[in-house]
């Protein structure tokens, strides 16, 4: 049997605010840059990110409903 991994603790590997500019600077694809900028500055959770669709965005209203 292999060695058991330690249990992951939520947030222990989180990107800290001071690391965001460096993280974003390393993204070369414009679509990915927009996606991750939205996620980091809006504080969108992982489970909400995976459910995002372009049809969710309503620019006229300035809304992006996540439910």
ABEGO torsion letter per residue (X at the ends): XBBBBBBBBBGAABBBAAAAAAAAAABABAAAAAAAAAAAAAGBBAAAAAABBAAABBAAAGBBBAX
